[in-house]
Amino acid sequence: MKAIVQRVKNAHVTVDNTIISNIGNGLMVLLGVQDGDTEKEANFLVEKIIHLRIFEDDQGKMNLSLKDVRAELLVVSQFTLLGDCKKGRRPSFTKAAEPARAKALYEYFIGRAIESGVITKSGQFQEDMDVSLINQGPVTLVLDTREP
């Protein structure tokens, strides 16, 4: 799995000109599910993301996690994170999981985040979405379960 994690002041997802999800202070995660991913990768990423110490403490140091500051999480499916651009000019998406498996793991990821006690909202799988956010910091991290 691949995830782009952004610390945000706020973020929202719109489908057909209607806001379907929005959060205030928190993290927005773009999540890509790769072929061969399992619940193991989803569990690892959920735990990593909700415990990343990327929120500032009283001294202005990034020392607090999403759970510490009781912030919100917005998770958006993003298969294009798995686009391979090494050859030619058109990305190849052969590394992306097939849609049914990707949707199951995306929903599993969201469920695990909710079970952990984090207020979690989501985009709409396989929909054309407009995603808006104000990146705070800016803080943006890339997490990949396939990288050592």
Beta strands, then each sheet from edge to edge (+ up, - down):
strand 1: 2-15
strand 2: 18-23
strand 3: 26-32
strand 4: 55-56
strand 5: 62-64
strand 6: 72-77
strand 7: 120-122
strand 8: 130-144
sheet 1: 2+ 1- 3+ 6+ 7+
sheet 2: 2+ 1- 8+
sheet 3: 4+ 5-
end
